Amino acid sequence: MTTDSSRPLYRMKADFFKTLAHPARIRVLELLSEREHAVSEMLPEVGIEPANLSQQLSILRRAGLIEGTREGLSVSYTLTSPKVADLLVVAREILTGVVANQVELLDGESGSRT
């Protein structure tokens, strides 16, 4: 994600959220929120093919959300900022609230039918 000062902030935010808009990328960020991980450790956790994981890691790297360190034949990744982990926590809190509201609505609907 390149920062272009001539683009409005809302467009840059939209591009940022587009970068996050893939389940494998979210899972990678969740794993890296816990600690540094080697690619080989992430593969079974993310559940995608190695080439696809490599592609997703590349997207996150280009966006500046993660960084990799080569150790021999292995590459380990970390988050570039702890704020990425904070964002995932806030997203979970928002989604928990949304789901709770949907459950309340469904409970209300089923209660009115009886």
Backbone bond lengths (Angstrom), bond angles and torsions (degrees), N, CA, C in turn:
res aa  C-N    CA-C-N  psi(-1)  N-CA   C-N-CA  omega(-1)  CA-C   N-CA-C  phi
1 M - - - 1.442 - - 1.519 107.07 -
2 T 1.295 116.67 108.32 1.456 120.06 179.74 1.518 109.59 -83.85
3 T 1.315 115.89 141.59 1.452 119.37 177.78 1.513 108.22 -91.70
4 D 1.309 116.42 117.35 1.450 123.24 -178.92 1.518 107.15 -116.03
5 S 1.324 116.72 109.17 1.460 120.55 -173.88 1.520 112.81 -65.97
6 S 1.339 118.40 -14.80 1.463 119.85 179.01 1.529 111.43 -84.39
7 R 1.332 117.91 -13.36 1.465 120.46 178.22 1.512 110.11 -86.83
8 P 1.331 116.97 141.93 1.472 118.97 177.40 1.529 110.61 -62.91
9 L 1.324 114.87 150.80 1.459 121.22 -178.45 1.522 111.60 -58.68
10 Y 1.333 117.69 -37.56 1.459 119.12 -178.49 1.520 111.77 -63.75
11 R 1.331 118.08 -32.29 1.478 120.31 176.42 1.528 110.79 -70.97
12 M 1.332 115.58 -38.47 1.461 119.14 177.54 1.524 110.29 -64.80
13 K 1.337 116.95 -38.64 1.457 121.00 176.64 1.521 110.59 -64.21
14 A 1.314 117.01 -41.82 1.472 120.70 178.73 1.523 110.25 -60.58
15 D 1.319 117.06 -43.28 1.471 120.57 177.82 1.525 110.88 -63.60
16 F 1.322 116.26 -39.15 1.464 121.24 178.10 1.529 109.77 -59.83
17 F 1.343 116.40 -48.37 1.462 119.35 -179.01 1.525 111.76 -69.32
18 K 1.328 118.54 -28.86 1.470 120.67 173.90 1.533 109.88 -63.46
19 T 1.326 116.05 -37.56 1.462 120.23 177.73 1.526 110.37 -61.17
20 L 1.321 116.93 -36.21 1.462 121.11 -179.04 1.526 112.46 -80.01
21 A 1.314 117.52 -11.70 1.469 122.42 -169.29 1.529 113.72 -79.65
22 H 1.305 116.26 52.99 1.471 120.57 175.16 1.527 107.36 -150.80
23 P 1.330 117.92 128.70 1.469 120.10 -177.54 1.527 114.10 -55.93
24 A 1.319 117.79 -38.41 1.472 120.01 -179.50 1.524 110.65 -66.33
25 R 1.330 117.30 -38.58 1.467 119.64 179.61 1.521 110.43 -68.00
26 I 1.329 117.18 -40.05 1.464 120.23 176.68 1.523 110.05 -61.53
27 R 1.330 116.69 -44.11 1.475 120.11 -179.40 1.523 110.92 -62.89
28 V 1.326 117.33 -41.31 1.466 120.96 177.28 1.527 109.70 -59.89
29 L 1.316 117.18 -46.31 1.465 120.50 -179.49 1.526 111.33 -64.00
30 E 1.340 116.61 -37.66 1.472 119.37 176.04 1.521 110.86 -61.31
31 L 1.324 116.57 -45.58 1.469 120.59 179.18 1.522 111.09 -61.36
32 L 1.325 115.88 -44.27 1.459 119.68 -178.01 1.522 111.79 -72.97
33 S 1.333 117.33 -16.67 1.462 120.48 174.65 1.517 110.50 -68.59
34 E 1.329 115.87 -26.51 1.461 121.06 179.94 1.521 111.68 -79.74
35 R 1.352 115.21 -45.24 1.466 120.38 -177.56 1.528 108.74 -175.72
36 E 1.326 115.95 174.70 1.459 122.15 174.49 1.528 108.69 -64.54
37 H 1.331 116.29 141.39 1.462 121.02 177.92 1.522 110.49 -133.85
38 A 1.323 115.08 141.96 1.459 120.93 169.92 1.522 107.62 -80.66
39 V 1.310 116.51 155.33 1.466 121.43 179.47 1.526 109.83 -56.09
40 S 1.314 117.56 -42.52 1.465 121.33 -178.19 1.525 111.86 -62.18
41 E 1.328 117.86 -30.14 1.467 121.47 176.98 1.525 111.55 -74.37
42 M 1.319 115.74 -32.72 1.463 119.92 -176.98 1.521 113.08 -76.98
43 L 1.322 117.32 -30.54 1.469 120.91 -174.90 1.526 113.59 -51.10
44 P 1.334 119.74 -53.73 1.469 118.32 -179.08 1.530 112.63 -68.22
45 E 1.312 117.08 -29.07 1.458 121.10 -178.86 1.527 112.48 -73.97
46 V 1.329 116.41 -35.97 1.459 120.90 -177.67 1.534 110.25 -85.55
47 G 1.339 116.54 -32.12 1.456 120.78 174.05 1.515 115.19 75.01
48 I 1.325 116.73 33.92 1.468 120.29 175.99 1.523 108.92 -128.08
49 E 1.312 116.16 168.33 1.465 121.79 179.90 1.537 110.43 -66.18
50 P 1.333 117.30 150.21 1.467 120.48 -179.42 1.534 113.89 -53.92
51 A 1.312 117.65 -41.36 1.470 120.06 -179.67 1.522 110.98 -65.06
52 N 1.318 116.51 -38.43 1.466 120.48 179.04 1.533 110.39 -68.79
53 L 1.335 117.48 -41.28 1.459 120.48 177.23 1.528 109.88 -61.58
54 S 1.307 116.67 -42.33 1.458 120.95 178.52 1.531 110.54 -59.14
55 Q 1.316 116.55 -41.79 1.467 121.33 178.90 1.535 110.58 -64.10
56 Q 1.328 116.88 -43.82 1.467 120.84 -179.51 1.532 110.70 -66.30
57 L 1.323 117.22 -39.85 1.464 120.85 177.10 1.525 110.77 -63.18
58 S 1.321 116.16 -38.81 1.459 121.13 178.67 1.528 111.20 -62.39
59 I 1.322 116.68 -41.86 1.471 121.15 178.56 1.525 110.10 -62.76
60 L 1.330 116.75 -45.06 1.466 120.74 179.54 1.531 111.63 -65.95
61 R 1.336 116.07 -35.64 1.467 120.63 178.08 1.532 110.48 -66.57
62 R 1.338 116.58 -46.97 1.470 120.57 179.49 1.534 111.57 -61.35
63 A 1.330 116.36 -32.14 1.465 121.01 179.47 1.525 111.50 -77.21
64 G 1.329 116.84 -9.44 1.459 120.78 178.94 1.516 114.35 80.47
65 L 1.344 116.66 18.42 1.466 120.42 -178.60 1.520 113.21 -90.18
66 I 1.343 116.49 -25.60 1.462 121.02 179.26 1.521 108.94 -135.22
67 E 1.330 114.18 162.75 1.470 119.90 173.62 1.521 108.53 -139.07
68 G 1.315 114.54 147.17 1.453 120.39 -177.82 1.507 112.01 -112.42
69 T 1.339 114.26 149.60 1.456 121.74 176.59 1.518 107.87 -128.76
70 R 1.330 116.25 123.42 1.465 120.72 179.66 1.519 109.50 -83.55
71 E 1.333 114.44 130.93 1.464 121.65 176.30 1.522 107.14 -128.79
72 G 1.325 116.09 92.42 1.467 120.22 -174.27 1.508 109.40 68.53
73 L 1.341 116.33 -122.07 1.462 120.57 179.04 1.524 112.45 -89.23
74 S 1.318 116.48 -9.50 1.462 121.38 -175.82 1.525 111.12 -98.65
75 V 1.332 115.50 148.82 1.466 121.34 173.94 1.519 107.73 -120.97
76 S 1.327 116.31 129.10 1.462 122.37 177.03 1.519 108.68 -110.02
77 Y 1.318 114.99 145.42 1.456 120.73 -177.54 1.522 111.11 -120.40
78 T 1.328 114.44 149.30 1.457 122.82 174.90 1.532 108.12 -137.90
79 L 1.330 115.20 161.65 1.459 120.28 172.95 1.521 108.56 -73.72
80 T 1.319 116.68 147.48 1.465 119.89 177.35 1.520 111.63 -81.31
81 S 1.340 116.56 -17.85 1.460 120.69 -179.57 1.525 109.57 -150.63
82 P 1.337 117.58 139.32 1.469 119.66 175.68 1.531 111.72 -66.23
83 K 1.327 117.64 -16.00 1.462 121.12 178.83 1.533 111.38 -65.20
84 V 1.321 117.72 -23.96 1.470 120.73 176.10 1.531 108.69 -64.38
85 A 1.325 116.75 -43.25 1.468 120.98 177.36 1.526 109.89 -64.33
86 D 1.327 117.40 -39.15 1.467 121.24 177.39 1.529 110.53 -61.52
87 L 1.322 116.65 -41.19 1.465 121.18 178.91 1.527 111.06 -60.87
88 L 1.310 117.07 -41.06 1.467 120.68 178.92 1.526 111.08 -65.62
89 V 1.332 117.25 -37.10 1.471 121.16 177.37 1.527 109.79 -65.03
90 V 1.321 116.72 -45.01 1.465 120.63 179.63 1.528 110.14 -63.60
91 A 1.330 117.50 -41.59 1.466 120.81 178.05 1.523 110.62 -60.06
92 R 1.318 116.82 -41.61 1.472 120.85 177.84 1.521 110.87 -62.35
93 E 1.331 116.19 -43.15 1.466 120.14 179.27 1.523 111.32 -62.63
94 I 1.318 116.75 -43.05 1.466 120.79 178.20 1.522 110.07 -61.75
95 L 1.332 116.92 -48.29 1.466 120.78 -178.52 1.524 111.82 -64.26
96 T 1.318 117.14 -37.15 1.460 120.45 177.03 1.529 110.27 -60.98
97 G 1.331 116.26 -42.41 1.458 120.76 177.17 1.516 112.50 -64.74
98 V 1.319 117.03 -41.88 1.464 121.41 179.12 1.521 110.27 -62.83
99 V 1.323 116.81 -46.54 1.466 120.82 -179.94 1.528 110.29 -63.57
100 A 1.328 117.12 -41.95 1.467 120.41 178.83 1.525 110.43 -60.75
101 N 1.330 117.31 -41.25 1.468 121.01 178.47 1.526 111.19 -64.96
102 Q 1.344 116.48 -39.24 1.461 119.92 178.74 1.529 110.64 -65.51
103 V 1.318 116.84 -39.21 1.468 120.90 178.31 1.527 109.55 -63.94
104 E 1.332 116.35 -43.48 1.467 119.99 177.90 1.524 110.96 -59.89
105 L 1.335 116.19 -43.45 1.458 119.62 178.54 1.522 111.52 -62.20
106 L 1.324 116.61 -44.09 1.467 120.42 179.74 1.529 110.55 -65.51
107 D 1.327 117.18 -41.01 1.458 120.54 177.59 1.523 110.46 -62.66
108 G 1.320 116.54 -39.43 1.454 120.84 178.22 1.512 112.59 -64.90
109 E 1.340 115.74 -39.28 1.456 120.50 178.95 1.524 111.66 -67.93
110 S 1.326 115.88 -42.51 1.468 118.44 -178.72 1.516 110.81 -71.42
111 G 1.332 117.33 -29.94 1.465 120.65 177.87 1.513 111.97 -71.32
112 S 1.341 116.90 -30.52 1.463 119.30 -179.38 1.514 112.49 -77.80
113 R 1.314 117.96 -14.25 1.456 122.66 -179.14 1.518 111.71 -85.43
114 T 1.309 117.64 -18.76 1.469 119.01 -176.43 1.498 113.41 -86.35
